[in-house]
Amino acid sequence: MSASSGPVAYIDLSALAHNFAEVSRLVGPDTGVLAMVKSDAYGHGASAIAAHLAHLGCTRMGVATLDECVEVRKAAPGAECVVFGGILPDDAERAVAIGAAVATSERAVCEALAAAAVKARRSVRIHIKVDTGMHRLGLAPGEVGLFVGWLDQVEGVDAVGVCSHFACAESVTGEVTRGQVEGLSRVATELGTRFGSMNFHLANSAAIMTRPEAYLDVVRPGLMLYGLTPDPSLAGKAELRRVMRLEAPVIRVAKVAKGEGIGYGHTFTTKRDSVIATLRCGYADGYPRALSNQGTVRIRNCIAPVVGRVCMDHTMIDVTDVVGVSLGDSAEMWGPGNSTEDQAALAGTIPYELVARVGKRVRREPVQD
C-alpha cells in the first residue's frame, strides 16, 4: 500500500466462508440461514460480501433499506432480500419493482404492497414482525393470528415468515430473552396449525452461539459472519475468523522533544524524547475520536499507543519503542492482530459500531488468505 493511498479495509473472503460454514454447523442442516448484510455488510462492503455469500450457497439475506436491497440483489440476484428497517406505503411500488421481501406489521404498508404487486402482476413476500419485548417494531403476540388471517385474504402478498428481535441482543441471557423465545414459540405453535408454510426466525449471532431453543426455522447471523463476537462472554462459543483488517499508512515520522504537546488541544504531552508517527486515518474514515489517548495500533509486529486527539483525517501514534518505523509503513487499526473488540471497549462502544462506521472513502479490498 502506497503512502498516498489512505486507509484500506482488507476483507478476507476465506474467513467469511469459514464463518458461514461455522454458522451452518452450529444450527444443523434443518435450519435455514438468513445472512444479515445491512449497513454495507456491517461496513465490510455489501456487494462483495453478498456475492460471496451467494457463491457459498446462501439464499436469504437481510438489509435495512430499499437502497441496500438494490445493491444486494444486483450482487446476488438469486437470493431473497428481506428489508427489515421498515418502509412507508409510498415505498411500495419501488419495493415490488426491485423484488424486495419486506418485514412489516403495518396494514397500510401491506395494502400498498398488495396494490403495487397486483398492478405489476407479481406477488410480494411479507415477513410479519412481532414485538416480543423490545418495543421498537411489530405486533403484540396476541394480535398476530388475526393479522395473518387478514393478510391471507389479501391478493398480491404472500406471508412467508414471522420474526422478532432480541432486546438483549449482545448476550441473550436472562429472563427477558427467555420470555421473548417463549413468546414467539407460542405464536409459532398457534399459527402452525393454520398456516404451516411460514418460517419463524428470531436467533441472532449471540443466540446461534448459546440458545439452540431459539433457532426455530431460520437464524439471522450478523456480527459472527464477520468474525466478531457480540459480547466478551461469548468468546470461544464458536470458532470465528476476523474478516476485516483496517490498515492505514504512515505519512510522517518525527522526533518530538520531552514536554511537547501532541495534536488538537495538546491533550497528550510527551514524557520523554519521543518518535511520533502520523497515520492517514481519522474519524472521517470511521476511526473513533473516542480512541484519542486510548486506542492502540499494531505496527511492525508491535503495539503502539494512540497519542493526542484523533483528527478528521489523521491519527498520531507513539512509536518510540518500535524500531524502524518509516514513511509508507502500514499500521493495523484493528483486525486479527489488534482485536476489534478490545478497541471497541477502549472507545466505550461495541464492535458493531466500529466496523459499521468505516467510511465510504476507505477502500475495501477483498482478499483470499
Number of C-alpha atoms within 10 A of each C-alpha: 13 14 17 11 13 21 30 23 26 20 24 21 21 17 21 25 19 19 24 23 14 17 23 17 11 14 19 11 9 10 15 20 23 22 26 27 28 24 17 24 25 23 24 26 22 22 19 20 26 28 18 18 24 18 12 13 11 20 19 21 25 26 26 21 19 24 13 20 26 18 16 27 20 14 19 24 16 12 20 20 30 26 25 21 15 17 18 13 16 12 15 22 17 14 24 24 13 15 21 23 25 32 28 25 23 18 13 13 19 24 18 18 29 25 21 24 23 16 13 13 10 17 20 24 24 23 24 25 25 28 22 25 20 17 12 11 20 22 19 15 17 12 12 22 16 10 15 18 13 11 20 14 10 15 16 23 23 18 21 17 19 24 22 26 25 22 17 14 17 19 20 23 14 9 9 15 23 15 13 22 22 14 19 24 18 14 18 23 11 14 18 14 9 12 16 12 12 18 18 24 27 23 28 27 26 26 23 24 22 17 17 12 13 23 22 20 18 22 25 24 25 23 22 25 30 29 23 26 28 21 15 13 11 16 13 10 12 20 12 22 20 25 27 28 23 26 26 29 25 28 19 17 19 12 12 16 14 12 13 15 17 18 18 11 9 13 13 18 15 19 11 12 13 18 18 21 25 21 28 24 27 21 19 18 21 21 27 22 18 17 23 24 18 17 24 25 24 19 23 15 11 15 19 21 17 24 27 24 23 26 19 16 16 21 25 27 27 21 24 17 12 14 10 10 20 14 16 18 20 25 27 24 25 26 23 14 16 20 20 25 21 17 24 21 16 17 19 11 15 19 22 19 14 20 27 17 19 26 17 13 12 21 17 20 15 18 13 10 8
